[in-house]
């Protein structure tokens, strides 16, 4: 693993793809002045910036104030593409409700004590035992089977992802179990330090949706630099021509990246962007 100062960069960088929590954002969930300046300088140099996150669109206010030309975001681990300029969803890759119900049933049986939340394009709802979302006071509280029920097929809001929380299992063990018993039905990943799984449609990932967005722009993986820190970033870090795991990253992200940079609290993303711009 090479460092931020000596890891190879693309001959031409046309797009920067960066995760938010634990990566671009500091631990206090803010952007440093140095990072804001680096993003602005990249844009001025003609490099597109994509925020690629597990967050839903409604939680993107943290970066919206610094959006200039770089207003595109891939949200919910690839389940949605959003335009932050008008807070609209451009593309959705939903999780089928029948598949979601099947996965819920399988996990209930394999991991007693699990609780669920359902992230729709219109907001999140969760079970009584699920850790409450203080940022979403309007959520419906009910069992997942009721939250996923659809009176008339195709009429309810699309499901972006289902979240599964276990109060006792270790995060990586819970992820491994879910992938083993239901990995043929849906995509499982995680980005939280707790045993919280994020379940998307089969094949949905940050990498797949980023690849689609890049293809629309005539940008190849060799022209992309990506940043991330958790298992939900692994596919993206592997896909990009150059990628950097944060100094605070999960071992799986470290293994997938072509280089490592400083931690999120040390402006690790800005350090690499400054190097990209200095080389132009």
Secondary structure as the mmCIF struct_conf table of DSSP 4:
data_model
#
loop_
_struct_conf.conf_type_id
_struct_conf.id
_struct_conf.beg_label_comp_id
_struct_conf.beg_label_asym_id
_struct_conf.beg_label_seq_id
_struct_conf.end_label_comp_id
_struct_conf.end_label_asym_id
_struct_conf.end_label_seq_id
STRN STRN1 UNK A 2 UNK A 3
TURN_TY1_P TURN_TY1_P1 UNK A 4 UNK A 6
BEND BEND1 UNK A 7 UNK A 7
BEND BEND2 UNK A 11 UNK A 12
STRN STRN2 UNK A 15 UNK A 18
HELX_RH_PI_P HELX_RH_PI_P1 UNK A 20 UNK A 24
BEND BEND3 UNK A 25 UNK A 25
TURN_TY1_P TURN_TY1_P2 UNK A 27 UNK A 28
BEND BEND4 UNK A 29 UNK A 29
HELX_RH_AL_P HELX_RH_AL_P1 UNK A 33 UNK A 44
TURN_TY1_P TURN_TY1_P3 UNK A 45 UNK A 46
STRN STRN3 UNK A 48 UNK A 52
BEND BEND5 UNK A 54 UNK A 55
HELX_RH_3T_P HELX_RH_3T_P1 UNK A 57 UNK A 59
TURN_TY1_P TURN_TY1_P4 UNK A 60 UNK A 60
HELX_RH_AL_P HELX_RH_AL_P2 UNK A 61 UNK A 64
TURN_TY1_P TURN_TY1_P5 UNK A 65 UNK A 66
BEND BEND6 UNK A 68 UNK A 69
STRN STRN4 UNK A 72 UNK A 75
HELX_RH_3T_P HELX_RH_3T_P2 UNK A 76 UNK A 78
TURN_TY1_P TURN_TY1_P6 UNK A 79 UNK A 79
STRN STRN5 UNK A 80 UNK A 83
TURN_TY1_P TURN_TY1_P7 UNK A 84 UNK A 87
STRN STRN6 UNK A 88 UNK A 92
HELX_LH_PP_P HELX_LH_PP_P1 UNK A 94 UNK A 96
HELX_RH_AL_P HELX_RH_AL_P3 UNK A 97 UNK A 110
BEND BEND7 UNK A 111 UNK A 111
TURN_TY1_P TURN_TY1_P8 UNK A 112 UNK A 113
STRN STRN7 UNK A 115 UNK A 120
TURN_TY1_P TURN_TY1_P9 UNK A 121 UNK A 122
STRN STRN8 UNK A 123 UNK A 126
TURN_TY1_P TURN_TY1_P10 UNK A 128 UNK A 129
BEND BEND8 UNK A 130 UNK A 130
HELX_LH_PP_P HELX_LH_PP_P2 UNK A 131 UNK A 132
TURN_TY1_P TURN_TY1_P11 UNK A 134 UNK A 135
TURN_TY1_P TURN_TY1_P12 UNK A 137 UNK A 138
STRN STRN9 UNK A 141 UNK A 141
HELX_RH_AL_P HELX_RH_AL_P4 UNK A 144 UNK A 147
TURN_TY1_P TURN_TY1_P13 UNK A 148 UNK A 148
BEND BEND9 UNK A 151 UNK A 152
TURN_TY1_P TURN_TY1_P14 UNK A 153 UNK A 154
BEND BEND10 UNK A 156 UNK A 156
HELX_LH_PP_P HELX_LH_PP_P3 UNK A 157 UNK A 158
STRN STRN10 UNK A 159 UNK A 165
BEND BEND11 UNK A 167 UNK A 169
HELX_RH_AL_P HELX_RH_AL_P5 UNK A 171 UNK A 182
TURN_TY1_P TURN_TY1_P15 UNK A 183 UNK A 185
STRN STRN11 UNK A 186 UNK A 189
BEND BEND12 UNK A 192 UNK A 195
STRN STRN12 UNK A 196 UNK A 201
TURN_TY1_P TURN_TY1_P16 UNK A 202 UNK A 203
HELX_RH_AL_P HELX_RH_AL_P6 UNK A 206 UNK A 216
TURN_TY1_P TURN_TY1_P17 UNK A 217 UNK A 218
HELX_RH_3T_P HELX_RH_3T_P3 UNK A 221 UNK A 223
STRN STRN13 UNK A 224 UNK A 228
BEND BEND13 UNK A 230 UNK A 230
HELX_RH_3T_P HELX_RH_3T_P4 UNK A 231 UNK A 233
HELX_RH_AL_P HELX_RH_AL_P7 UNK A 234 UNK A 239
BEND BEND14 UNK A 240 UNK A 241
STRN STRN14 UNK A 242 UNK A 245
TURN_TY1_P TURN_TY1_P18 UNK A 247 UNK A 248
HELX_RH_AL_P HELX_RH_AL_P8 UNK A 251 UNK A 256
BEND BEND15 UNK A 257 UNK A 258
STRN STRN15 UNK A 259 UNK A 260
HELX_RH_3T_P HELX_RH_3T_P5 UNK A 264 UNK A 266
TURN_TY1_P TURN_TY1_P19 UNK A 267 UNK A 267
HELX_RH_AL_P HELX_RH_AL_P9 UNK A 268 UNK A 278
TURN_TY1_P TURN_TY1_P20 UNK A 279 UNK A 279
#
